[in-house]
Amino acid sequence: MVDHNITSAFNEIYNATSKAVLSFVTAKCCNTADIEDIVQDTYVELYQLLQRRGTGYIKNEKALCLRIARQKLSRYYSLVERHRMFVPMTATNEDGEGVDLAGFEPGSFLTEDFTIDCIMLEEVKDFICRKPQDVKKVFYLFYDR
């Protein structure tokens, strides 16, 4: 059963801290693809904390959310580094070019408009991927949020 007191407290905390947490995670992330996962994990942890300890436990919402985000960042990147030892993130195709295994592969549909949109999105993605990580972060914050 959902406790409406916890849900409303969570919504208030989320509205008050989401921009600060997103900015913090974006600044600290090594890869822009990880930003949404880490922010989501941060707020899942916050909700679980509210369920376990209650709403009176939190004294400073922003500090708590940033501390949780910092923990999620350190755990996430240590886990990624451990997995990189065992699972390669790139491969080579038949032409000998490096291919990112986590890359975007648009589906093929019959409509011409969708195909043109996918090609344009792929070109934009390639253009942005060639830019430094700082430019990717600014692009992400400005256009996605």
N, CA, C and O of each residue as an XYZ file, in Angstrom:
580
protein
N       0.840     -1.183      0.000
C       0.000      0.000      0.000
C       0.883      1.243      0.000
O       1.889      1.294      0.708
N       0.513      2.229     -0.782
C       1.296      3.440     -0.935
C       0.944      4.427      0.177
O      -0.226      4.728      0.413
N       1.973      4.920      0.848
C       1.788      5.931      1.880
C       1.812      7.302      1.204
O       2.835      7.702      0.648
N       0.690      8.022      1.251
C       0.591      9.308      0.561
C       1.492     10.359      1.191
O       1.929     11.280      0.501
N       1.777     10.248      2.467
C       2.681     11.176      3.132
C       4.086     11.042      2.557
O       4.745     12.046      2.287
N       4.546      9.810      2.368
C       5.875      9.573      1.793
C       5.914     10.010      0.333
O       6.888     10.615     -0.115
N       4.860      9.705     -0.397
C       4.810     10.080     -1.813
C       4.824     11.593     -1.989
O       5.539     12.103     -2.851
N       4.058     12.309     -1.201
C       4.046     13.773     -1.326
C       5.371     14.364     -0.874
O       5.844     15.330     -1.473
N       5.986     13.807      0.172
C       7.298     14.291      0.618
C       8.343     14.028     -0.463
O       9.188     14.880     -0.740
N       8.282     12.854     -1.068
C       9.220     12.535     -2.142
C       9.052     13.504     -3.309
O      10.040     14.005     -3.847
N       7.808     13.771     -3.702
C       7.561     14.697     -4.814
C       8.088     16.089     -4.517
O       8.655     16.737     -5.397
N       7.911     16.553     -3.300
C       8.429     17.870     -2.920
C       9.950     17.896     -2.970
O      10.545     18.837     -3.495
N      10.582     16.852     -2.419
C      12.041     16.785     -2.432
C      12.559     16.699     -3.864
O      13.535     17.360     -4.217
N      11.908     15.889     -4.682
C      12.324     15.757     -6.079
C      12.244     17.099     -6.797
O      13.183     17.487     -7.492
N      11.136     17.805     -6.634
C      10.978     19.103     -7.294
C      12.007     20.119     -6.814
O      12.452     20.968     -7.586
N      12.384     20.032     -5.543
C      13.341     20.991     -4.990
C      14.787     20.670     -5.359
O      15.621     21.574     -5.415
N      15.098     19.395     -5.611
C      16.501     19.008     -5.781
C      16.858     18.448     -7.147
O      18.038     18.211     -7.407
N      15.906     18.229     -8.020
C      16.194     17.529     -9.278
C      17.205     18.270    -10.148
O      18.076     17.637    -10.745
N      17.113     19.586    -10.232
C      18.063     20.341    -11.060
C      19.471     20.277    -10.491
O      20.437     20.138    -11.241
N      19.599     20.376     -9.178
C      20.916     20.319     -8.553
C      21.545     18.943     -8.718
O      22.739     18.832     -8.996
N      20.745     17.897     -8.548
C      21.263     16.537     -8.696
C      21.649     16.276    -10.154
O      22.702     15.698    -10.421
N      20.810     16.696    -11.089
C      21.120     16.509    -12.505
C      22.407     17.247    -12.880
O      23.242     16.699    -13.600
N      22.571     18.457    -12.410
C      23.792     19.212    -12.693
C      25.014     18.539    -12.093
O      26.054     18.443    -12.744
N      24.895     18.071    -10.856
C      26.006     17.401    -10.187
C      26.399     16.117    -10.921
O      27.579     15.881    -11.181
N      25.419     15.304    -11.249
C      25.704     14.039    -11.927
C      26.280     14.294    -13.313
O      27.199     13.592    -13.736
N      25.760     15.276    -14.019
C      26.278     15.604    -15.340
C      27.724     16.061    -15.273
O      28.532     15.701    -16.129
N      28.054     16.845    -14.269
C      29.428     17.322    -14.124
C      30.388     16.189    -13.776
O      31.544     16.210    -14.201
N      29.936     15.217    -13.021
C      30.815     14.151    -12.548
C      30.839     12.918    -13.440
O      31.743     12.092    -13.318
N      29.870     12.777    -14.330
C      29.779     11.569    -15.158
C      30.891     11.534    -16.198
O      31.299     12.564    -16.734
N      31.362     10.342    -16.465
C      32.358     10.153    -17.517
C      31.695      9.980    -18.877
O      32.309     10.252    -19.908
N      30.452      9.532    -18.882
C      29.747      9.267    -20.123
C      28.321      9.805    -19.997
O      27.628      9.526    -19.019
N      27.895     10.572    -20.987
C      26.571     11.186    -20.918
C      25.445     10.157    -20.972
O      24.332     10.452    -20.537
N      25.702      8.975    -21.486
C      24.668      7.940    -21.548
C      24.313      7.416    -20.162
O      23.253      6.816    -19.984
N      25.175      7.631    -19.188
C      24.951      7.121    -17.833
C      24.174      8.084    -16.947
O      23.749      7.702    -15.856
N      23.982      9.302    -17.382
C      23.411     10.346    -16.528
C      22.019      9.964    -16.039
O      21.756     10.001    -14.837
N      21.131      9.598    -16.949
C      19.753      9.303    -16.556
C      19.664      8.105    -15.620
O      18.850      8.095    -14.697
N      20.507      7.088    -15.856
C      20.490      5.913    -14.982
C      20.898      6.282    -13.561
O      20.279      5.835    -12.595
N      21.924      7.084    -13.439
C      22.427      7.440    -12.107
C      21.434      8.343    -11.379
O      21.216      8.180    -10.179
N      20.834      9.287    -12.092
C      19.826     10.155    -11.469
C      18.628      9.324    -11.023
O      18.104      9.521     -9.927
N      18.201      8.405    -11.866
C      17.069      7.549    -11.507
C      17.408      6.695    -10.283
O      16.593      6.576     -9.368
N      18.596      6.104    -10.260
C      19.010      5.297     -9.111
C      19.078      6.132     -7.838
O      18.774      5.639     -6.752
N      19.473      7.384     -7.968
C      19.546      8.279     -6.818
C      18.167      8.459     -6.192
O      18.014      8.364     -4.974
N      17.172      8.718     -7.025
C      15.835      8.960     -6.482
C      15.124      7.684     -6.055
O      14.252      7.729     -5.188
N      15.476      6.558     -6.640
C      14.947      5.279     -6.147
C      15.480      5.039     -4.729
O      14.735      4.633     -3.836
N      16.769      5.293     -4.538
C      17.373      5.143     -3.201
C      16.728      6.107     -2.205
O      16.481      5.734     -1.058
N      16.456      7.335     -2.631
C      15.806      8.309     -1.751
C      14.419      7.816     -1.339
O      14.054      7.906     -0.167
N      13.655      7.301     -2.282
C      12.308      6.811     -1.966
C      12.370      5.639     -0.991
O      11.573      5.560     -0.057
N      13.309      4.739     -1.210
C      13.469      3.604     -0.294
C      13.878      4.081      1.099
O      13.436      3.531      2.107
N      14.719      5.100      1.145
C      15.124      5.665      2.427
C      13.930      6.285      3.158
O      13.794      6.129      4.371
N      13.075      6.982      2.424
C      11.869      7.563      3.016
C      10.939      6.471      3.544
O      10.306      6.639      4.586
N      10.861      5.366      2.828
C      10.015      4.273      3.297
C      10.575      3.631      4.567
O       9.819      3.278      5.472
N      11.888      3.483      4.632
C      12.503      2.845      5.796
C      12.520      3.755      7.013
O      12.186      3.315      8.114
N      12.902      5.015      6.837
C      13.150      5.912      7.971
C      12.034      6.919      8.225
O      11.959      7.494      9.311
N      11.186      7.135      7.259
C      10.114      8.117      7.429
C      10.535      9.490      6.956
O      11.704      9.723      6.649
N       9.579     10.394      6.900
C       9.850     11.735      6.375
C      10.566     12.621      7.379
O      11.202     13.596      6.978
N      10.489     12.324      8.652
C      11.153     13.148      9.665
C      12.649     12.936      9.727
O      13.344     13.696     10.401
N      13.165     11.934      9.050
C      14.588     11.620      9.060
C      15.425     12.675      8.342
O      16.571     12.924      8.715
N      14.855     13.286      7.322
C      15.610     14.192      6.458
C      15.625     15.597      7.037
O      14.580     16.187      7.310
N      16.837     16.120      7.218
C      16.999     17.489      7.705
C      17.342     18.444      6.563
O      16.808     19.550      6.491
N      18.238     18.009      5.671
C      18.660     18.836      4.542
C      18.494     18.001      3.269
O      19.319     17.135      2.977
N      17.427     18.264      2.517
C      17.101     17.439      1.359
C      18.179     17.470      0.284
O      18.557     16.434     -0.262
N      18.666     18.666     -0.012
C      19.646     18.807     -1.084
C      20.942     18.072     -0.744
O      21.503     17.378     -1.592
N      21.411     18.219      0.473
C      22.641     17.546      0.886
C      22.481     16.031      0.836
O      23.396     15.325      0.412
N      21.336     15.534      1.261
C      21.087     14.099      1.238
C      21.059     13.576     -0.195
O      21.678     12.554     -0.492
N      20.356     14.259     -1.073
C      20.266     13.818     -2.470
C      21.631     13.847     -3.156
O      21.957     12.943     -3.924
N      22.421     14.872     -2.885
C      23.752     14.944     -3.478
C      24.674     13.862     -2.915
O      25.525     13.339     -3.635
N      24.513     13.526     -1.638
C      25.320     12.455     -1.044
C      24.951     11.108     -1.681
O      25.829     10.304     -1.996
N      23.655     10.870     -1.866
C      23.220      9.632     -2.516
C      23.743      9.581     -3.953
O      24.207      8.535     -4.408
N      23.669     10.704     -4.666
C      24.162     10.750     -6.047
C      25.666     10.477     -6.089
O      26.138      9.764     -6.974
N      26.411     11.029     -5.156
C      27.861     10.787     -5.094
C      28.141      9.296     -4.872
O      29.035      8.731     -5.501
N      27.385      8.671     -3.987
C      27.557      7.233     -3.738
C      27.218      6.420     -4.986
O      27.931      5.478     -5.332
N      26.137      6.785     -5.654
C      25.739      6.064     -6.861
C      26.799      6.200     -7.956
O      27.093      5.240     -8.668
N      27.367      7.398     -8.084
C      28.427      7.611     -9.073
C      29.637      6.732     -8.788
O      30.168      6.088     -9.692
N      30.068      6.705     -7.542
C      31.265      5.928     -7.219
C      31.007      4.436     -7.378
O      31.876      3.709     -7.859
N      29.839      3.974     -6.984
C      29.510      2.554     -7.155
C      29.370      2.191     -8.624
O      29.839      1.140     -9.059
N      28.724      3.062     -9.385
C      28.480      2.770    -10.787
C      29.785      2.674    -11.566
O      29.992      1.724    -12.322
N      30.655      3.645    -11.385
C      31.886      3.631    -12.168
C      32.870      2.580    -11.697
O      33.666      2.090    -12.497
N      32.843      2.223    -10.442
C      33.711      1.120    -10.027
C      33.188     -0.187    -10.623
O      33.980     -1.059    -10.983
N      31.867     -0.334    -10.731
C      31.273     -1.522    -11.332
C      31.584     -1.576    -12.824
O      31.926     -2.637    -13.345
N      31.471     -0.453    -13.511
C      31.764     -0.406    -14.944
C      33.219     -0.772    -15.196
O      33.515     -1.534    -16.116
N      34.122     -0.242    -14.394
C      35.543     -0.559    -14.571
C      35.799     -2.045    -14.345
O      36.600     -2.647    -15.061
N      35.136     -2.642    -13.367
C      35.303     -4.076    -13.132
C      34.775     -4.893    -14.299
O      35.374     -5.904    -14.666
N      33.653     -4.468    -14.891
C      33.097     -5.205    -16.021
C      33.946     -5.061    -17.274
O      34.001     -5.977    -18.096
N      34.607     -3.922    -17.428
C      35.448     -3.725    -18.612
C      36.615     -4.695    -18.654
O      37.142     -4.988    -19.727
N      37.017     -5.187    -17.510
C      38.090     -6.171    -17.497
C      37.639     -7.471    -18.165
O      38.465     -8.192    -18.724
N      36.351     -7.777    -18.114
C      35.853     -9.060    -18.600
C      35.065     -8.962    -19.901
O      35.069     -9.900    -20.698
N      34.392     -7.841    -20.123
C      33.528     -7.697    -21.295
C      34.042     -6.556    -22.159
O      34.071     -5.415    -21.699
N      34.450     -6.825    -23.398
C      34.903     -5.736    -24.263
C      33.726     -4.854    -24.680
O      32.645     -5.355    -24.989
N      33.946     -3.543    -24.687
C      32.887     -2.607    -25.061
C      32.949     -2.238    -26.538
O      32.050     -1.569    -27.047
N      34.010     -2.673    -27.237
C      34.131     -2.400    -28.661
C      34.511     -3.690    -29.373
O      35.033     -4.625    -28.766
N      34.244     -3.718    -30.649
C      34.620     -4.854    -31.487
C      35.030     -4.304    -32.846
O      34.853     -3.116    -33.117
N      35.565     -5.147    -33.686
C      35.916     -4.711    -35.031
C      35.000     -5.396    -36.025
O      34.674     -6.575    -35.882
N      34.592     -4.647    -37.031
C      33.756     -5.245    -38.070
C      34.640     -5.833    -39.165
O      35.862     -5.866    -39.024
N      34.028     -6.298    -40.254
C      34.805     -6.955    -41.310
C      35.766     -6.003    -42.014
O      36.723     -6.457    -42.641
N      35.534     -4.690    -41.925
C      36.438     -3.710    -42.526
C      37.593     -3.349    -41.599
O      38.485     -2.595    -41.990
N      37.589     -3.873    -40.384
C      38.649     -3.560    -39.424
C      38.398     -2.288    -38.645
O      39.279     -1.833    -37.917
N      37.220     -1.703    -38.777
C      36.891     -0.480    -38.053
C      36.372     -0.825    -36.668
O      35.722     -1.854    -36.483
N      36.654      0.030    -35.695
C      36.137     -0.168    -34.349
C      34.662      0.168    -34.285
O      34.232      1.206    -34.788
N      33.889     -0.706    -33.670
C      32.446     -0.516    -33.552
C      32.088     -0.529    -32.081
O      32.500     -1.422    -31.341
N      31.315      0.468    -31.658
C      30.848      0.528    -30.282
C      29.684     -0.431    -30.120
O      28.671     -0.302    -30.806
N      29.821     -1.404    -29.206
C      28.760     -2.395    -29.013
C      27.523     -1.809    -28.371
O      26.428     -2.349    -28.530
N      27.679     -0.704    -27.643
C      26.533     -0.077    -27.002
C      25.951      1.026    -27.877
O      25.202      1.873    -27.391
N      26.287      1.021    -29.152
C      25.872      2.101    -30.050
C      24.410      2.033    -30.436
O      23.710      1.068    -30.130
N      23.967      3.070    -31.109
C      22.581      3.198    -31.536
C      22.411      2.504    -32.878
O      23.136      2.795    -33.830
N      21.457      1.591    -32.952
C      21.156      0.920    -34.206
C      19.673      1.110    -34.512
O      18.834      0.398    -33.959
N      19.342      2.055    -35.380
C      17.927      2.294    -35.662
C      17.286      1.120    -36.378
O      17.917      0.442    -37.188
N      16.028      0.898    -36.064
C      15.291     -0.171    -36.723
C      14.956      0.210    -38.153
O      14.960      1.388    -38.510
N      14.673     -0.770    -38.949
C      14.339     -0.481    -40.339
C      12.834     -0.613    -40.527
O      12.266     -1.684    -40.311
N      12.198      0.465    -40.925
C      10.775      0.475    -41.208
C      10.582      0.863    -42.668
O      11.524      1.301    -43.328
N       9.399      0.705    -43.154
C       9.156      0.931    -44.566
C       8.897      2.391    -44.911
O       9.026      2.774    -46.074
N       8.541      3.204    -43.945
C       8.225      4.585    -44.278
C       9.489      5.375    -44.552
O      10.485      5.260    -43.837
N       9.429      6.165    -45.584
C      10.585      6.955    -46.002
C      10.924      8.041    -44.992
O      12.098      8.324    -44.753
N       9.898      8.653    -44.396
C      10.149      9.708    -43.421
C      10.915      9.189    -42.219
O      11.837      9.845    -41.734
N      10.541      8.018    -41.738
C      11.239      7.454    -40.591
C      12.697      7.158    -40.928
O      13.586      7.393    -40.110
N      12.940      6.648    -42.120
C      14.304      6.349    -42.546
C      15.132      7.621    -42.635
O      16.286      7.641    -42.205
N      14.568      8.662    -43.177
C      15.282      9.942    -43.267
C      15.550     10.491    -41.878
O      16.641     10.999    -41.618
N      14.566     10.399    -40.968
C      14.770     10.855    -39.596
C      15.885     10.074    -38.912
O      16.709     10.658    -38.208
N      15.918      8.770    -39.111
C      16.975      7.949    -38.504
C      18.347      8.326    -39.040
O      19.316      8.381    -38.283
N      18.436      8.582    -40.324
C      19.715      8.982    -40.919
C      20.162     10.323    -40.351
O      21.331     10.500    -40.009
N      19.230     11.265    -40.251
C      19.574     12.574    -39.693
C      19.978     12.452    -38.231
O      20.948     13.077    -37.802
N      19.241     11.651    -37.457
C      19.599     11.454    -36.054
C      20.967     10.806    -35.919
O      21.732     11.163    -35.024
N      21.280      9.879    -36.777
C      22.585      9.216    -36.749
C      23.701     10.213    -37.068
O      24.767     10.178    -36.452
N      23.451     11.097    -38.028
C      24.449     12.117    -38.364
C      24.662     13.075    -37.196
O      25.797     13.436    -36.885
N      23.578     13.483    -36.553
C      23.690     14.365    -35.383
C      24.425     13.652    -34.258
O      25.294     14.237    -33.611
N      24.083     12.399    -34.026
C      24.753     11.610    -32.985
C      26.244     11.487    -33.270
O      27.064     11.662    -32.368
N      26.605     11.184    -34.523
C      28.022     11.083    -34.884
C      28.745     12.414    -34.688
O      29.878     12.444    -34.210
N      28.090     13.510    -35.058
C      28.684     14.832    -34.893
C      28.934     15.140    -33.419
O      30.004     15.625    -33.049
N      27.938     14.855    -32.583
C      28.069     15.129    -31.151
C      29.088     14.199    -30.506
O      29.831     14.612    -29.616
N      29.126     12.958    -30.945
C      30.072     11.992    -30.363
C      31.518     12.368    -30.641
O      32.411     11.980    -29.887
N      31.763     13.110    -31.702
C      33.135     13.534    -32.002
C      33.574     14.729    -31.161
O      34.756     15.073    -31.133
N      32.635     15.351    -30.486
C      32.944     16.516    -29.658
C      33.490     16.074    -28.301
O      33.283     14.931    -27.895
N      34.183     16.968    -27.600
C      34.689     16.626    -26.259
C      33.540     16.394    -25.270
O      32.410     16.821    -25.505
N      33.839     15.727    -24.186
C      32.839     15.355    -23.188
C      32.123     16.595    -22.626
O      30.932     16.527    -22.323
N      32.828     17.717    -22.486
C      32.199     18.930    -21.975
C      31.088     19.422    -22.900
O      30.027     19.840    -22.438
N      31.339     19.369    -24.205
C      30.332     19.805    -25.173
C      29.123     18.880    -25.119
O      27.984     19.337    -25.222
N      29.367     17.574    -24.958
C      28.261     16.625    -24.843
C      27.403     16.925    -23.620
O      26.176     16.848    -23.684
N      28.040     17.264    -22.519
C      27.300     17.567    -21.291
C      26.453     18.816    -21.452
O      25.296     18.842    -21.031
N      27.021     19.857    -22.061
C      26.268     21.096    -22.274
C      25.093     20.823    -23.217
O      23.978     21.282    -22.974
N      25.343     20.088    -24.272
C      24.276     19.742    -25.204
C      23.166     18.972    -24.488
O      21.982     19.244    -24.686
N      23.558     18.022    -23.666
C      22.582     17.220    -22.932
C      21.752     18.096    -22.006
O      20.526     17.995    -21.995
N      22.400     18.946    -21.236
C      21.667     19.790    -20.286
C      20.772     20.791    -20.999
O      19.647     21.031    -20.559
N      21.252     21.385    -22.100
C      20.490     22.416    -22.756
C      19.295     21.861    -23.535
O      18.186     22.386    -23.427
N      19.516     20.807    -24.316
C      18.454     20.319    -25.186
C      17.593     19.237    -24.578
O      16.394     19.183    -24.853
N      18.161     18.380    -23.766
C      17.377     17.288    -23.207
C      16.581     17.738    -21.988
O      15.463     17.265    -21.787
N      17.105     18.608    -21.196
C      16.415     19.048    -19.981
C      15.850     20.432    -20.167
O      15.232     20.974    -19.250
